[in-house]
Amino acid sequence: MRQLARRAPQRRATRPSRRPSPRSLAEADFSSKAGAKFLAPLLFAGALDHRTIADVISWIDDEAADKRRVGDILTTNTDAPEPDRKAALTAAGAVWNADDRLRSSRT
């Protein structure tokens, strides 16, 4: 008897089961804005001090060093106008002083 070759099961294209809920969209929007507020002063300080993105990433990984290094750069570097440096320092301070749940969600 001749055996019939078995056909591999065909995969169906999957469709998203449903649209994102308004709540999940709002949470994504909040997370995106919180991330931008956290990164902006770090990127600004890195640019002022001619640092690499690897340096900025290391500041994210080590919050104590982040406070010290970023704070020093933003208070002592005069390559940017003082109001810009103060605004960045204020933004960084808001992140450093934020609720632990918010700060831990950024990493």
C-alpha positions in Angstrom: 0.0 0.0 0.0 1.1 3.4 -0.8 1.3 5.8 2.2 0.1 9.3 1.8 2.5 12.0 2.9 1.3 13.9 5.9 0.9 17.6 5.4 2.3 19.8 8.0 -0.5 21.8 9.7 -0.9 25.2 8.2 -0.7 28.2 10.4 -3.4 30.7 10.3 -2.6 34.4 10.4 -3.4 35.6 13.8 -5.4 38.8 14.3 -5.2 40.8 17.5 -7.9 39.6 19.7 -9.1 43.1 20.6 -8.1 46.7 20.6 -6.1 48.2 23.5 -8.3 49.5 26.2 -8.4 53.2 26.9 -6.8 52.5 30.3 -3.8 50.7 28.7 -3.4 53.5 26.2 -3.4 56.0 29.1 -0.9 54.0 31.0 1.4 53.8 28.0 1.1 57.5 27.5 2.0 58.1 31.2 5.0 55.8 31.0 6.2 57.4 27.9 6.0 60.9 29.4 7.6 59.7 32.7 10.5 58.1 30.7 11.0 61.3 28.8 11.1 63.4 32.0 13.6 61.1 33.4 15.9 60.8 30.4 15.9 64.5 29.3 18.1 65.9 32.1 20.4 62.9 31.9 20.9 63.3 28.1 21.3 67.1 28.6 24.0 66.6 31.2 25.7 64.0 29.0 25.7 66.4 26.1 27.0 69.2 28.2 29.9 67.1 29.5 30.6 65.4 26.1 29.7 62.0 27.5 28.8 58.9 25.6 25.4 57.1 25.7 27.2 54.4 27.7 28.0 57.0 30.4 24.3 58.0 30.5 23.2 54.3 30.7 25.7 53.8 33.6 24.0 56.8 35.4 20.6 55.1 35.0 22.0 51.8 36.5 23.6 53.6 39.5 21.2 56.1 41.0 23.7 57.4 43.6 26.3 58.1 40.9 23.5 59.5 38.8 22.7 62.1 41.4 26.3 63.0 42.1 27.6 63.2 38.5 24.5 64.7 36.9 24.2 67.2 39.7 27.9 68.2 39.4 27.6 68.6 35.6 24.4 70.7 35.8 25.7 73.0 38.5 29.3 73.5 37.3 29.3 73.3 33.5 28.8 76.8 32.0 28.4 75.7 28.3 24.6 76.1 28.6 22.6 79.0 29.9 22.0 78.8 33.7 18.2 78.8 33.3 18.5 75.6 31.2 20.8 73.9 33.6 18.6 74.8 36.5 15.5 73.5 34.7 17.3 70.2 34.0 18.5 70.0 37.6 14.9 70.6 38.8 13.6 67.9 36.5 16.2 65.4 37.6 15.5 66.3 41.3 11.8 65.6 40.7 12.7 62.1 39.4 15.1 61.4 42.2 12.6 62.5 44.8 9.6 60.7 43.2 7.7 57.8 44.8 9.7 54.5 44.7 7.0 52.9 42.6 7.5 55.5 39.9 11.3 55.4 40.0 11.4 51.6 39.8 9.1 51.6 36.8 11.7 53.5 34.7 14.2 50.6 34.7 
